[in-house]
Amino acid sequence: MTHRIQLGMVGGGKDAFIGAVHRIAARIDDRYELVAGALSSTPQKSQESGQALHIPRIYDDFKSMAIREARLKNGIEAVSIVTPNHVHFAAAREFLKRGIHVICDKPLTSTLADAKKLLKVAQQSDALFILTHNYTAYPMVREARDLVATGALGNIRVVQVEYPQDWLTEAQDFKQAEWRTDPARSGAGGSTGDIGTHAYNLACFVSGLEGDSLAADLQAFVPGREVDDNGHILLRFKGGARGMLWCSQVAPGNENALRIRVYGDKGGLEWEQESPNALWFTPFGEPKRLITRNGAGAGEAANRVSRIPPGHPEGYLEGFANLYTEAADAIEAHRNGQKPDAAVTYPTVEDGLKGVKFVAACVESSRRNAAWVSLSV
């Protein structure tokens, strides 16, 4: 008989937005039980958050949590890391080296050097590493990826992806803005690290292409801001396809407007995160076709990660939940010495390294007046 995966959490205290998202996602399909946490950078806040969230075992810091939980007979099997970026590496390393599976928020780390070191730690560990690029788990994103993979678009020529927001149009001093605009905690990239990594990951996930090089023009439009809040990036993919990526957090009128368009020699597709249940597919020379989540024309790739009948919205929380469920399938297979079903899909530590390399290359390219920089890792 399978049992719920015993889950821990690092970061994500009672007032943290993304921590609450991960806790909800882990509960949706009832595959996890949250039993331990080191929820804040200070012991007092960690204890207060643990009591408020009714988590049985609360620790003052993630290292003592990793040591203790690895020794317990019924200690955690997996840990969610939902801290600011600069903590990801040290926290993930402590759990991976003790055989505890890691579910980590993106980007992988705040620096390329740490990303490369974390890749080695993960490769040397028997534990799994899952990176929560949640948009890859939306049903219609899975449908789009399947259309490309099965040849419905033919040879891919062009990938256009954008992710504009407006919440940093002016200087902000609340918690979410403070650490995301601090290079010591977010890394050298601002909008490129926070949302550009999502856009780049989505472009590669849907198209099946691998980045070759880029040329980036980054701006920090808000006076005094130390990281970029807007970026225009040209992309070259291996195999000859071309792309453009725009990420911005200073675009008034845009809330969370992630959008991707992919064009091949046989057709094209379009998907927008703010209309997540709809995917437009156009075979060349034919009328546009609307494919909806769990609707007529949707395939198994989308249907296996859909929960409710067509016409009911599924989106952000369910996307996270899908990744947690994919992770649960992989963890349970690992527990039994087996491989998960081939359909189980989630971003890996290797994908995370590519994302951090993307940010580093953007910063380097922009510093060199938008020179072309390699994306090889």
C-alpha positions, 0 to 999 in steps of 0.5 A: 500500500502506498502512503503519502509522501512525507514532505518538508519545506524550506522557506515559505513562511506564513506570509510568503506568497510562493510558499502558500502556492506550493502547499496548496499544490502539494495538497490538490491530489492528496499525495503529500503530507507536510510534516517538517519545515525550516520556514524562515531565515530566523529561528523565531519566525520559523517557529511562529510560522510552523505553529501558524501552519500546524506543521509538526516538526519545525527547525531553526535552519535547513541544515539541522532539518536535513540532518535530523530528518535523514536520521528519523525512521519516518523522516521526510522523503522530499523537500520543497525549497521556496526561498529567495534564489540565493539560498537554493544551492546551499539548501538543495545540497544539504538534502540531496547529499542525504538522499532526500528528493528536492522540489525547488522553485526556479531559477535553479540558483542565483549564480552560474557557478552555483548552478554548475555545482548543484548539477554535480551534487544532484548527479552524485545523489540518488535523490530526484531533483524537480524544478517547478517551472509550473507553466510546463504543466498546463494541459494546453502547453502539453498539447502544444508540445505534443503537436510539435513533437508529432510533426504537426507543425513540420520543421520549426522555424520561428519561436516568439515568446513574451512575458510582460508584467507591470508590477515593478513600473515604479520603485517598490519596497514590499517583501516580494519586490525587495528581494527580487530587485536585490542582486545579492538575493535574486542574482544578476538578472532581474526580469530575466531571472524572475520571468525571463527564465520562465519564457525561455524554458517554455520556448524550449519545452514547447518547441523541443529546441535547444538554445545555441546563442543569444543577443540581449539588450537589457534595461533598468528603467526605474532609477536606482534599480540594480537589476534589469526590469526589461529585456529584448533578446534575440535567440538562435536555436541549434538546428537553425530556428530563430526566436525572440524573447521579451520580458518586462516588469515595467509594461503597464496594462500587463498582469501576467501576460506570458505568451508563446507562438511557434511556427514551422513549415507546416503550421503554427500555434499560439498560447496565452497564459491568461487564457490557459484553456485555449490553444490555437493551431493553424495548419498552413493554408487552412483555417485556425483551429481552437483546441480547448482543455478536455475538449474535442481535439485535445490529446492524451498529453493534455488530458492526463493532466486535466482534472475537471470537465471542459469549460471550467478554468484550470491554470496556475495552481493546477499547473503547480499541482501537476508538477507535484503529482508528476514528482510524486509518481517519480518518487513512488517509482524510485521508492520501489526501485522502478522507473516512472511511466514514460509520460511523467514529465517535469523540469530537471536540474539540467533544465535549471542550469540552462535557465541560469546560463540564459540569465548569465548570457543575457547579462554578459551580452547586454554588457557587451552592447548586445553581442552574441553570446553562446548558450553552451553549458 
